[in-house]
Structure formats: structure tokens, C-alpha cells
């Protein structure tokens, strides 16, 4: 991928680690997970300045617009949605058992075939297809999640997509309405006829959160069967999307039975999905959310449309929180990532002048400066 001279002085370690032990005196290119105040981040980060090293975090290699130059986002969203649909089907077909271990698939075709077969088998028992809510639907990760739903036969009207409002708002003369992503409806017009009403597209700047603007918790999550969180976590805290008290208060009205937190940062203080505390894995893909009988894990017998009643007629709630979701499709995910990263690896020899690398170095130094003095020495 790169010549030895290009890599001189910058040993490469393309790994996804969780605050593992590191030697001193090294420079690394890693997806390390210590820039967003995750548990143990200070102990990990201090090793670099203490040893005179440098961290070029792959998660923060960005272009001039601040967009990551290489990411597993689309693969993560796709694989996360696959496991969410599989869990939903399993709940309907195997009421008393948690989803068993899962293994990687050789390609998308085999994954789609497996997930679609399970969803189709579960439909008669569930009595209706799942309603899926994706937050972060316009990003790479969200696009992947939405595409998986489409690939396994879930209709578009059953997939609710929330994200940033576009740079335009469409106003109907009557009635007044806003449509997000209007360019999917028109080919760049300034005025168009839609639904027999004259509409005007007005610039909307700056973009802001649309459906999520009021702040959570959101009742729409509880009303969905599957919730997939694809929101990239920043450094600023945001209101929780869903909470245990909210789920308990919903009682019989809770439809939610599967949560896939693709963002998956349970130790971050900014985690908006505050209903679980640990990661899951391919060997144990889900963790059950425990709710009190009196307040949420309720007997739903006789409620009609039911997606996956658990033991004794109780509706389950399972969380998928796997931080290596693209490993479900290892070949295709790796090929996509490498295709995006390779052009930038080829500039390593000029890393002191190429924006992608100088930006990563600047961010590293800013994070080191945020460390308490005793954490560096």
C-alpha cells in the first residue's frame, strides 16, 4: 500500500482497539477511540506525549469540509440494520431465547438472503412488517441502514428517516409545509408545481437539526419496532433520544423491541441512547433491557399486532451495541475502506504539508493540551 520510505518513522497499526496497552515512543495511525472522553481516554492518550510519539487517529482524518476521508460508516449501518432485523425476526419466532451468536458473511448477497428469509418467516407471527426508525439517516451510516431495510424487503413507508434539515425549505402557499431533502423531488427548480399547489424553494442556512431539533426523549422511538441510531457523537452533550423512565412510562403502548446503537459509545458522557451500559459482540449480539413489570415489561397479550412477545407474553427489548459491526461483511467493508484511505496513505511522505495529516496532528496536540498536567508526566 505504501513504500517503506513513505512509512519511515510512522509505524502503521490499522486496528480498532479499546484503550489497549501501548508501547511508548511510537507514532501510530489508528482508530483509537480516545478523543471523545471515552472511559480511560486520558490514560491512553498520555502515553504518546510521554514517549514523544504522535497519534494520527483514522477516525479524524478529514478533508477541507470536515468530512472523514475514509470510514466504515456505510458498512456499519448496513450490518447493524441487518442484525436489528434478524433480532426482530428472532423475537417473533423464538420467544424465550436471546439471539444466538452470529458469524461473518462472505458477501452481501448471502447476508441479504439470510436476513430476508428470517424476516419473511417472522411476518405471519408478527402480523405486520416492522416499523423502523433511523436517526442519522442522511449520513453514510444511516444510508447503509436504510439500504439494508430496502434490500430485505421492508417497504420505504415502514422506514422513518430522521436527520439534518437540508439547505432548503419548501413552503406551500397552502397549506404551509416543510419538506426535507427537496432536491429528491425536483431538479433544482426555484419554483415548481407540486400537489396542485405552487411552492417556492427558499435557501435555508445554516442547516439545523430537523426532527431532532426539539430534543429528546422522542416518543416516536417508543412507537417504532426497531430503532437504529446512526448519529455521530461529537464532543458536546445532547439530550437523550430514549430513556428507561420513558420506556417504563409507555407500558402497553411500547412497540419498541430492538435498538441497534451503531454509534455505540456506552461509556461516553454524550451517549444519547442511555438504556444500556456495555458493549455486545458477535458471540452475544444482544443485551436485554430490564424494565419493571409494573412500569414497562408488561403483559401485552390481547393487544393484537405484536412483534415478538417474550416469555409469558411479555414484550422484550434487546440492544445491539457492537463496535465492530463491519466485521459482519469483512471483505467488502475492508475493500471499501481501503479504497478511500489509499490515496491519503500515498501522501504520508508529505504528511507535514498535506492537510489531511496536518489536521490530524493539530487535533492530537489540542487533545494532549486538554490533559491534566499530572496525566502527561
The 8 nearest C-alpha neighbors of each residue, nearest first, counted from 0:
[[1, 341, 2, 344, 345, 337, 342, 3],
 [2, 0, 345, 5, 3, 344, 6, 4],
 [1, 3, 5, 4, 6, 0, 345, 7],
 [4, 2, 6, 5, 7, 1, 8, 0],
 [5, 3, 7, 2, 6, 348, 1, 8],
 [6, 4, 348, 2, 3, 7, 347, 1],
 [5, 7, 3, 9, 4, 8, 10, 2],
 [8, 6, 4, 9, 5, 3, 10, 348],
 [7, 9, 6, 10, 26, 25, 5, 4],
 [10, 8, 6, 26, 7, 11, 27, 25],
 [11, 9, 27, 8, 26, 6, 12, 7],
 [12, 10, 28, 27, 9, 13, 6, 29],
 [13, 11, 14, 28, 29, 27, 10, 30],
 [12, 14, 29, 11, 28, 15, 30, 57],
 [15, 13, 12, 29, 16, 30, 31, 28],
 [14, 16, 30, 31, 29, 17, 13, 323],
 [17, 15, 31, 18, 14, 19, 30, 32],
 [16, 18, 19, 32, 31, 15, 33, 39],
 [17, 19, 43, 16, 39, 20, 40, 31],
 [18, 20, 17, 16, 21, 43, 31, 39],
 [21, 19, 18, 22, 43, 17, 46, 42],
 [22, 20, 19, 23, 46, 43, 18, 25],
 [21, 23, 24, 20, 25, 46, 50, 47],
 [22, 24, 50, 25, 46, 47, 21, 52],
 [25, 23, 50, 52, 51, 22, 47, 26],
 [26, 24, 52, 23, 27, 53, 22, 50],
 [25, 27, 53, 52, 9, 54, 10, 24],
 [28, 26, 54, 11, 29, 55, 10, 12],
 [27, 29, 55, 11, 56, 12, 54, 57],
 [28, 30, 56, 13, 31, 57, 14, 27],
 [31, 29, 57, 15, 56, 58, 32, 14],
 [30, 32, 29, 16, 33, 15, 56, 17],
 [31, 33, 34, 30, 17, 37, 35, 18],
 [34, 32, 40, 35, 37, 31, 36, 44],
 [35, 33, 36, 32, 366, 40, 37, 31],
 [34, 36, 37, 33, 234, 267, 233, 32],
 [37, 35, 40, 34, 33, 267, 38, 268],
 [38, 36, 267, 40, 35, 266, 33, 39],
 [37, 39, 40, 266, 36, 267, 33, 18],
 [40, 38, 42, 41, 37, 43, 18, 33],
 [41, 39, 33, 43, 37, 42, 38, 36],
 [42, 40, 44, 43, 39, 45, 370, 374],
 [41, 43, 39, 40, 45, 44, 374, 46],
 [44, 42, 40, 41, 45, 46, 18, 39],
 [43, 45, 41, 46, 42, 47, 40, 33],
 [44, 46, 375, 47, 42, 43, 48, 41],
 [47, 45, 49, 44, 43, 48, 23, 50],
 [46, 48, 52, 50, 49, 45, 53, 51],
 [49, 47, 51, 50, 52, 45, 46, 375],
 [50, 48, 46, 47, 51, 375, 45, 376],
 [49, 51, 24, 23, 47, 48, 52, 46],
 [52, 50, 48, 24, 49, 47, 53, 25],
 [53, 51, 47, 25, 26, 24, 50, 48],
 [52, 54, 26, 47, 27, 55, 25, 51],
 [55, 53, 27, 26, 56, 28, 363, 52],
 [56, 54, 28, 359, 27, 57, 360, 29],
 [55, 57, 29, 30, 58, 59, 28, 54],
 [58, 56, 30, 59, 29, 60, 28, 55],
 [57, 59, 56, 30, 60, 67, 70, 31],
 [60, 58, 57, 56, 61, 359, 67, 55],
 [59, 61, 57, 355, 67, 359, 58, 68],
 [62, 60, 67, 66, 65, 68, 355, 59],
 [61, 63, 65, 64, 66, 355, 68, 67],
 [62, 64, 65, 61, 66, 354, 355, 358],
 [65, 63, 62, 66, 61, 67, 68, 355],
 [64, 66, 61, 62, 63, 67, 60, 68],
 [67, 65, 61, 62, 64, 68, 63, 60],
 [66, 68, 61, 69, 60, 62, 70, 59],
 [67, 69, 61, 60, 62, 66, 339, 340],
 [70, 68, 339, 340, 67, 336, 71, 60],
 [71, 69, 72, 336, 67, 68, 58, 73],
 [70, 72, 74, 73, 75, 336, 332, 325],
 [73, 71, 140, 75, 70, 139, 74, 76],
 [74, 72, 140, 143, 139, 76, 75, 71],
 [73, 75, 77, 325, 71, 72, 76, 332],
 [76, 74, 325, 72, 324, 78, 73, 77],
 [77, 75, 140, 144, 143, 79, 73, 74],
 [76, 78, 143, 144, 74, 80, 147, 75],
 [79, 77, 81, 75, 80, 76, 324, 74],
 [78, 80, 76, 82, 81, 77, 75, 83],
 [79, 81, 83, 144, 77, 78, 82, 76],
 [82, 80, 78, 84, 79, 83, 85, 77],
 [81, 83, 85, 79, 84, 80, 86, 78],
 [84, 82, 80, 86, 85, 81, 259, 79],
 [85, 83, 87, 81, 86, 82, 80, 88],
 [84, 86, 82, 88, 83, 87, 114, 89],
 [87, 85, 89, 83, 84, 88, 82, 90],
 [86, 88, 84, 90, 89, 85, 83, 257],
 [89, 87, 121, 85, 118, 91, 86, 90],
 [88, 90, 86, 92, 91, 93, 87, 85],
 [91, 89, 307, 87, 94, 93, 88, 92],
 [307, 90, 92, 88, 89, 121, 306, 93],
 [91, 93, 89, 90, 121, 94, 88, 307],
 [94, 92, 90, 89, 95, 96, 91, 97],
 [93, 95, 309, 90, 310, 96, 91, 308],
 [94, 96, 310, 93, 309, 97, 90, 311],
 [97, 95, 93, 94, 98, 90, 99, 89],
 [96, 98, 99, 95, 285, 90, 93, 89],
 [97, 99, 86, 89, 96, 100, 285, 284],
 [100, 98, 97, 101, 283, 284, 282, 96],
 [99, 101, 282, 283, 281, 284, 98, 102],
 [102, 100, 281, 282, 99, 103, 284, 283],
 [103, 101, 104, 281, 327, 100, 282, 326],
 [102, 104, 327, 328, 326, 105, 101, 329],
 [103, 105, 106, 328, 327, 110, 109, 102],
 [104, 106, 328, 103, 109, 330, 107, 329],
 [107, 105, 104, 108, 109, 328, 110, 331],
 [106, 108, 110, 109, 111, 328, 105, 104],
 [107, 109, 111, 110, 106, 112, 105, 113],
 [108, 110, 112, 111, 107, 106, 113, 104],
 [109, 111, 107, 113, 112, 108, 104, 114],
 [112, 110, 108, 114, 113, 109, 115, 107],
 [111, 113, 109, 115, 110, 114, 116, 108],
 [114, 112, 110, 116, 111, 115, 109, 117],
 [113, 115, 117, 111, 116, 112, 85, 110],
 [116, 114, 151, 118, 112, 117, 113, 111],
 [115, 117, 119, 113, 114, 118, 112, 120],
 [118, 116, 120, 114, 115, 119, 88, 121],
 [117, 119, 115, 121, 88, 120, 116, 114],
 [120, 118, 116, 122, 121, 117, 115, 123],
 [119, 121, 117, 118, 122, 116, 123, 88],
 [120, 122, 118, 88, 124, 119, 123, 91],
 [121, 123, 125, 119, 124, 126, 120, 127],
 [124, 122, 126, 125, 121, 120, 127, 119],
 [123, 125, 122, 121, 126, 91, 92, 306],
 [124, 126, 306, 122, 305, 127, 123, 121],
 [127, 125, 123, 124, 122, 304, 305, 128],
 [128, 126, 125, 122, 129, 304, 123, 306],
 [129, 127, 122, 130, 153, 126, 125, 157],
 [130, 128, 224, 131, 127, 225, 157, 306],
 [129, 131, 157, 224, 223, 158, 225, 128],
 [130, 132, 225, 158, 226, 223, 159, 224],
 [131, 133, 159, 226, 158, 160, 227, 225],
 [134, 132, 227, 160, 136, 228, 226, 161],
 [135, 133, 161, 228, 136, 229, 162, 230],
 [134, 136, 162, 230, 229, 141, 137, 138],
 [135, 137, 141, 160, 134, 162, 133, 142],
 [138, 136, 141, 135, 142, 162, 139, 163],
 [139, 137, 141, 140, 136, 142, 135, 229],
 [140, 138, 73, 142, 72, 141, 143, 137],
 [139, 141, 72, 73, 76, 143, 138, 142],
 [142, 140, 136, 144, 138, 135, 143, 229],
 [143, 141, 145, 139, 144, 140, 136, 137],
 [142, 144, 77, 73, 76, 146, 140, 141],
 [143, 145, 76, 77, 141, 80, 147, 142],
 [146, 144, 142, 148, 147, 143, 141, 149],
 [145, 147, 149, 143, 148, 144, 142, 150],
 [148, 146, 150, 144, 149, 77, 145, 151],
 [149, 147, 153, 145, 146, 151, 150, 152],
 [148, 150, 146, 152, 147, 153, 151, 154],
 [149, 151, 147, 148, 152, 146, 111, 153],
 [152, 150, 115, 148, 149, 153, 111, 147],
 [151, 153, 149, 150, 154, 148, 115, 119],
 [154, 152, 148, 149, 151, 155, 157, 128],
 [155, 153, 157, 156, 152, 149, 158, 148],
 [154, 156, 158, 157, 153, 149, 159, 148],
 [155, 157, 154, 158, 159, 153, 130, 131],
 [158, 156, 130, 155, 154, 131, 159, 153],
 [159, 157, 131, 155, 156, 132, 130, 160],
 [158, 160, 132, 131, 133, 157, 161, 156],
 [161, 159, 133, 136, 132, 158, 134, 162],
 [160, 162, 134, 136, 135, 210, 133, 159],
 [161, 163, 135, 136, 134, 137, 209, 164],
 [164, 162, 208, 209, 207, 165, 206, 161],
 [163, 165, 209, 179, 206, 208, 207, 162],
 [164, 166, 167, 180, 179, 206, 163, 168],
 [167, 165, 203, 206, 204, 202, 164, 168],
 [168, 166, 203, 202, 165, 201, 200, 169],
 [167, 169, 177, 201, 203, 200, 170, 178],
 [170, 168, 200, 177, 178, 199, 201, 171],
 [169, 171, 176, 175, 177, 198, 199, 168],
 [172, 170, 175, 198, 173, 176, 174, 197],
 [171, 173, 174, 175, 198, 197, 170, 196],
 [174, 172, 171, 175, 196, 176, 197, 170],
 [173, 175, 171, 172, 176, 170, 196, 177],
 [174, 176, 171, 173, 170, 172, 177, 169],
 [177, 175, 170, 171, 174, 178, 169, 173],
 [176, 178, 169, 168, 170, 179, 175, 171],
 [179, 177, 169, 181, 168, 180, 176, 170],
 [178, 180, 181, 164, 165, 177, 168, 167],
 [179, 181, 165, 182, 183, 178, 164, 167],
 [182, 180, 183, 184, 179, 178, 185, 169],
 [183, 181, 185, 184, 180, 186, 187, 188],
 [182, 184, 181, 185, 180, 186, 179, 187],
 [185, 183, 182, 181, 186, 180, 187, 193],
 [184, 186, 182, 187, 183, 188, 181, 191],
 [185, 187, 188, 182, 184, 183, 181, 189],
 [186, 188, 185, 182, 189, 181, 190, 184],
 [189, 187, 190, 186, 185, 191, 200, 182],
 [188, 190, 200, 199, 187, 191, 201, 198],
 [191, 189, 199, 188, 198, 200, 192, 197],
 [190, 192, 198, 193, 197, 188, 189, 199],
 [191, 193, 197, 196, 195, 198, 194, 190],
 [194, 192, 195, 196, 191, 197, 198, 171],
 [193, 195, 196, 192, 197, 198, 171, 191],
 [196, 194, 193, 192, 197, 198, 191, 173],
 [197, 195, 194, 193, 192, 198, 171, 172],
 [196, 198, 192, 172, 191, 193, 171, 195],
 [199, 197, 171, 170, 191, 190, 196, 172],
 [198, 200, 190, 170, 169, 201, 189, 197],
 [201, 199, 169, 189, 168, 190, 167, 198],
 [200, 202, 168, 167, 199, 203, 169, 189],
 [203, 201, 167, 166, 204, 168, 200, 169],
 [204, 202, 167, 166, 168, 205, 201, 206],
 [205, 203, 206, 166, 202, 167, 207, 165],
 [204, 206, 203, 207, 166, 202, 165, 164],
 [207, 205, 204, 166, 164, 165, 203, 163],
 [208, 206, 164, 163, 209, 205, 212, 204],
 [207, 209, 163, 212, 211, 164, 210, 162],
 [208, 210, 164, 212, 163, 211, 207, 162],
 [209, 211, 212, 161, 208, 162, 213, 163],
 [210, 212, 209, 214, 208, 213, 215, 162],
 [213, 211, 208, 209, 214, 210, 207, 215],
 [214, 212, 211, 215, 210, 209, 208, 217],
 [215, 213, 212, 211, 238, 216, 240, 217],
 [216, 214, 240, 217, 239, 238, 241, 213],
 [215, 217, 240, 241, 239, 214, 218, 242],
 [216, 218, 215, 219, 220, 240, 241, 221],
 [217, 219, 221, 220, 222, 216, 241, 245],
 [220, 218, 222, 217, 221, 223, 132, 216],
 [221, 219, 223, 218, 222, 217, 226, 132],
 [220, 222, 255, 218, 253, 219, 223, 254],
 [221, 223, 219, 254, 220, 253, 255, 218],
 [224, 222, 255, 220, 130, 221, 225, 254],
 [225, 223, 255, 254, 130, 256, 129, 131],
 [224, 226, 131, 257, 223, 258, 255, 132],
 [225, 227, 258, 132, 131, 133, 220, 259],
 [228, 226, 259, 133, 258, 260, 132, 229],
 [227, 229, 260, 134, 261, 230, 133, 259],
 [230, 228, 135, 141, 261, 262, 134, 140],
 [231, 229, 135, 228, 232, 262, 134, 141],
 [230, 232, 262, 233, 229, 135, 140, 228],
 [233, 231, 230, 234, 269, 262, 270, 35],
 [234, 232, 235, 231, 35, 269, 236, 237],
 [233, 235, 35, 236, 232, 269, 36, 34],
 [234, 236, 233, 237, 269, 232, 268, 35],
 [237, 235, 269, 234, 238, 268, 270, 233],
 [236, 238, 269, 239, 235, 271, 214, 270],
 [237, 239, 215, 214, 271, 240, 236, 216],
 [240, 238, 271, 215, 241, 216, 272, 237],
 [239, 241, 216, 215, 271, 217, 272, 238],
 [240, 242, 216, 239, 272, 217, 273, 245],
 [243, 241, 245, 244, 273, 274, 246, 216],
 [242, 244, 246, 245, 274, 247, 241, 290],
 [245, 243, 247, 246, 242, 248, 294, 249],
 [246, 244, 248, 242, 243, 247, 249, 241],
 [247, 245, 243, 249, 244, 248, 295, 242],
 [246, 248, 295, 294, 244, 249, 245, 250],
 [247, 249, 245, 250, 246, 294, 244, 295],
 [250, 248, 246, 252, 253, 247, 251, 245],
 [249, 251, 295, 252, 248, 247, 294, 253],
 [252, 250, 253, 299, 249, 297, 295, 298],
 [253, 251, 249, 250, 254, 222, 221, 248],
 [252, 254, 249, 221, 251, 255, 250, 222],
 [255, 253, 222, 224, 223, 221, 252, 256],
 [254, 256, 224, 221, 223, 253, 225, 257],
 [255, 257, 316, 315, 224, 317, 254, 225],
 [258, 256, 225, 317, 316, 318, 255, 83],
 [259, 257, 318, 226, 225, 227, 319, 260],
 [260, 258, 319, 227, 318, 261, 83, 320],
 [259, 261, 228, 263, 262, 320, 227, 319],
 [260, 262, 263, 229, 228, 259, 79, 76],
 [263, 261, 260, 229, 264, 231, 230, 228],
 [262, 264, 260, 261, 320, 265, 322, 321],
 [263, 265, 267, 266, 262, 270, 37, 322],
 [266, 264, 276, 267, 263, 277, 270, 275],
 [267, 265, 264, 37, 38, 268, 276, 270],
 [266, 268, 37, 269, 270, 264, 265, 36],
 [267, 269, 270, 266, 236, 36, 37, 265],
 [270, 268, 236, 267, 271, 237, 235, 232],
 [269, 271, 267, 272, 268, 265, 264, 273],
 [272, 270, 239, 240, 273, 269, 238, 237],
 [273, 271, 270, 241, 274, 240, 239, 242],
 [274, 272, 242, 271, 275, 270, 239, 241],
 [273, 275, 243, 242, 272, 288, 276, 241],
 [276, 274, 273, 277, 288, 265, 318, 272],
 [277, 275, 265, 274, 266, 278, 273, 264],
 [278, 276, 265, 275, 279, 320, 266, 286],
 [279, 277, 320, 321, 280, 265, 276, 322],
 [278, 280, 320, 321, 284, 285, 283, 319],
 [281, 279, 284, 283, 321, 282, 278, 320],
 [280, 282, 284, 101, 283, 100, 102, 279],
 [281, 283, 100, 280, 284, 101, 99, 279],
 [284, 282, 280, 281, 100, 285, 279, 99],
 [285, 283, 280, 281, 279, 319, 282, 100],
 [286, 284, 319, 318, 317, 283, 279, 287],
 [285, 287, 318, 317, 288, 319, 279, 284],
 [288, 286, 317, 316, 289, 318, 285, 315],
 [289, 287, 316, 317, 290, 286, 275, 274],
 [290, 288, 287, 291, 296, 316, 315, 243],
 [289, 291, 296, 295, 288, 247, 292, 294],
 [290, 292, 294, 293, 295, 296, 289, 247],
 [293, 291, 296, 294, 297, 295, 290, 298],
 [292, 294, 291, 295, 297, 296, 250, 247],
 [295, 293, 247, 291, 292, 250, 248, 296],
 [294, 296, 247, 250, 297, 290, 291, 292],
 [297, 295, 292, 290, 291, 313, 314, 294],
 [296, 298, 295, 313, 292, 299, 250, 251],
 [297, 299, 313, 312, 300, 296, 314, 311],
 [298, 300, 302, 313, 297, 312, 301, 251],
 [301, 299, 302, 312, 298, 313, 303, 308],
 [300, 302, 303, 299, 304, 298, 305, 312],
 [301, 303, 300, 299, 304, 305, 251, 298],
 [304, 302, 301, 305, 300, 126, 299, 125],
 [305, 303, 126, 302, 125, 306, 127, 301],
 [306, 304, 125, 303, 307, 308, 126, 302],
 [305, 307, 125, 91, 308, 304, 87, 224],
 [91, 306, 308, 90, 305, 309, 125, 94],
 [309, 307, 314, 312, 313, 94, 306, 91],
 [310, 308, 94, 313, 314, 315, 312, 95],
 [309, 311, 95, 312, 313, 94, 308, 314],
 [310, 312, 313, 309, 298, 308, 95, 300],
 [311, 313, 308, 309, 310, 298, 300, 299],
 [314, 312, 309, 298, 308, 297, 311, 310],
 [313, 315, 308, 309, 296, 312, 307, 297],
 [316, 314, 309, 256, 313, 317, 308, 296],
 [315, 317, 256, 288, 257, 287, 314, 318],
 [318, 316, 287, 257, 286, 285, 288, 256],
 [319, 317, 258, 285, 286, 259, 257, 320],
 [318, 320, 259, 285, 284, 321, 258, 260],
 [321, 319, 278, 279, 260, 263, 318, 259],
 [322, 320, 279, 280, 323, 324, 278, 319],
 [321, 323, 324, 263, 320, 278, 261, 280],
 [324, 322, 321, 325, 326, 75, 15, 327],
 [323, 325, 75, 326, 321, 78, 322, 327],
 [326, 324, 75, 327, 74, 328, 323, 332],
 [327, 325, 329, 328, 324, 323, 103, 332],
 [326, 328, 103, 325, 329, 324, 104, 78],
 [329, 327, 326, 104, 325, 330, 331, 332],
 [330, 328, 326, 332, 331, 327, 333, 325],
 [329, 331, 333, 332, 328, 334, 105, 106],
 [330, 332, 334, 333, 329, 328, 335, 106],
 [331, 333, 335, 329, 334, 330, 74, 325],
 [334, 332, 336, 330, 331, 335, 329, 337],
 [333, 335, 331, 337, 336, 332, 338, 330],
 [336, 334, 338, 332, 333, 337, 331, 339],
 [337, 335, 333, 339, 338, 334, 69, 70],
 [338, 336, 340, 334, 339, 335, 341, 333],
 [337, 339, 335, 336, 340, 341, 334, 342],
 [340, 338, 69, 336, 337, 341, 68, 335],
 [341, 339, 337, 69, 343, 338, 342, 336],
 [340, 342, 344, 343, 337, 338, 339, 345],
 [343, 341, 345, 344, 340, 339, 346, 338],
 [344, 342, 345, 346, 341, 340, 347, 355],
 [345, 343, 341, 346, 347, 342, 340, 1],
 [344, 346, 343, 342, 347, 1, 341, 348],
 [347, 345, 343, 344, 348, 349, 350, 342],
 [348, 346, 350, 349, 344, 345, 5, 6],
 [347, 349, 5, 346, 350, 6, 345, 4],
 [350, 348, 347, 346, 351, 352, 353, 5],
 [349, 351, 347, 356, 353, 352, 348, 346],
 [352, 350, 349, 357, 353, 356, 348, 354],
 [351, 353, 350, 349, 354, 357, 356, 355],
 [354, 352, 350, 355, 356, 349, 357, 351],
 [353, 355, 357, 356, 358, 352, 62, 63],
 [356, 354, 358, 60, 353, 61, 357, 62],
 [355, 357, 359, 350, 358, 354, 353, 360],
 [358, 356, 360, 354, 359, 355, 351, 361],
 [357, 359, 361, 356, 360, 355, 354, 362],
 [360, 358, 356, 362, 357, 361, 55, 60],
 [361, 359, 357, 363, 358, 362, 356, 364],
 [360, 362, 358, 364, 363, 359, 357, 365],
 [363, 361, 365, 359, 364, 360, 358, 366],
 [364, 362, 360, 366, 361, 365, 359, 367],
 [363, 365, 367, 361, 366, 362, 368, 360],
 [366, 364, 362, 368, 363, 367, 361, 369],
 [367, 365, 369, 363, 368, 364, 362, 370],
 [366, 368, 364, 369, 370, 365, 363, 44],
 [369, 367, 365, 366, 370, 364, 371, 372],
 [368, 370, 366, 367, 365, 371, 364, 372],
 [371, 369, 367, 368, 374, 372, 41, 375],
 [370, 372, 374, 373, 369, 375, 368, 41],
 [371, 373, 374, 375, 370, 376, 368, 369],
 [372, 374, 376, 375, 371, 370, 45, 41],
 [373, 375, 371, 372, 376, 45, 370, 41],
 [376, 374, 45, 373, 372, 49, 48, 370],
 [375, 373, 374, 49, 372, 45, 48, 46]]
